[in-house]
Amino acid sequence: MLNLSDDLQFILDAAVWAASGDNGQPWEITVHSDMHFTVRVKRDDVNVFNITPLPDLMSLGMLIENADLAAKARGKHLRAEMKDELSADIFLEEHTPDQAVNVVDLLPYIKTRSVNRFPFKRKALSVEHKKILEACLDEDMTIAWYENNAERFRIARMMMASTNLRLRMPESYQIHKDIIDWNEGDSAEGLPVQALGISALSAKALKWMLDKESRNQMMARIPGATLPTSLELDFIPAMFCGAHFVVAFDPEKCPEPTAADFLRAGHAMQRFWLTLTKQHICMQPWYIALVFSLYVDQGIEFTTLRKQAEKLHAKLTGDVLNPHNISLPHVFFTGRVGAPSKIPAARSVRRPLEHFVASAQT
Ligand SMILES: Cc1cc2nc3c(=O)[nH]c(=O)nc-3n(C[C@H](O)[C@H](O)[C@H](O)COP(=O)(O)O)c2cc1C
């Protein structure tokens, strides 16, 4: 049992419902007092999907945004100060009456927000919906929407290239094997098989393929072997959605984004995702294509399948970013949105709060 004040328990309990890559939940929380705690991103589990800290910074920003919403609901003001690139000191202060925030309208969605990897309805988002979402971003951030069939098709092709690389590269085999939870129902430590967005038959085939590394590598050498999976995981969902989007810093307003800027971007994306949820719209990030392309851009050697990685980078920049004049190093989030066609039968949930709190010094 943690010895936390009721308010702090409430705030931390909301905080850890942030999204994280593959539901890794890489956070360590040190409580210094009822009004002060530190959150650190643990980098012990760094793998090919988070060699650079971008996804972890997104996720940390999302966690702090959740804490901020919960703090407001308890009449508190939250101030975050970055300690270093991967940790932040969080100070809570009592509101004076004139600072009081009355409306915490996103709070109810912290625990219901969840990624949906199934195809969505193709109905476009209304102008009004898009305006509300754009208002979640800071003034130095821009969003590009991709809505017509030609754009969807180019993104679908690029996403298939990303999955083809991911499923074939030896560096990702163990990660895929470890993160999928094959049991039915919710998963507190990984991705439940029922939330992957694939049919029961494909799930069986995937399990068989991942069962042995030698089998996985043998399949990886067969041309076309990843095609059925990437059609189901990427092509169909990419074509069946309301829109794709790319969110980036405006290079004129934020020429060289720092870790603090990317943390701020995480806050904005959490507001964005919660606002979507409130509007009954769902979202799936397609982040791997972004992360791998950034590695290529930065000259980071992350796979022996170098040619495929370069092709993916060329597809993302040439087919998706350049037509909208978006600079790759300024991008911080990519995904698709739409009204749900199917709600996953299971979702990723979170480890108990005790898991994250390294020491409670209250
Ligand atoms: C930075 C970041 C990148 C992510 N990238 C992907 C992605 O490429 N594909 C995907 O299906 N989900 C992606 N997710 C969603 C996470 O897998 C998901 O949030 C996590 O498993 C927890 O599940 P929940 O959002 O349903 O609570 C990403 C999440 C974050 C924060």
The ligand as a Gaussian input file, in Angstrom:
#p B3LYP/6-31G(d) Opt

LIG

0 1
 C        4.672000       7.784000     -28.963000
 C        3.693000       6.699000     -29.233000
 C        3.769000       5.958000     -30.406000
 C        2.848000       4.955000     -30.694000
 N        2.921000       4.296000     -31.889000
 C        1.984000       3.382000     -32.216000
 C        1.983000       2.773000     -33.501000
 O        2.858000       3.012000     -34.336000
 N        0.990000       1.901000     -33.792000
 C        0.001000       1.598000     -32.890000
 O       -0.865000       0.798000     -33.209000
 N       -0.023000       2.174000     -31.657000
 C        0.933000       3.060000     -31.322000
 N        0.891000       3.687000     -30.085000
 C       -0.179000       3.362000     -29.161000
 C        0.306000       2.500000     -28.018000
 O        0.656000       1.193000     -28.444000
 C       -0.806000       2.435000     -26.971000
 O       -1.079000       3.728000     -26.568000
 C       -0.430000       1.613000     -25.759000
 O       -0.317000       0.263000     -26.128000
 C       -1.464000       1.728000     -24.650000
 O       -2.733000       1.389000     -25.126000
 P       -3.972000       2.385000     -24.998000
 O       -3.600000       3.623000     -25.780000
 O       -5.093000       1.645000     -25.612000
 O       -4.178000       2.696000     -23.549000
 C        1.820000       4.674000     -29.768000
 C        1.746000       5.408000     -28.582000
 C        2.668000       6.410000     -28.317000
 C        2.566000       7.209000     -27.047000

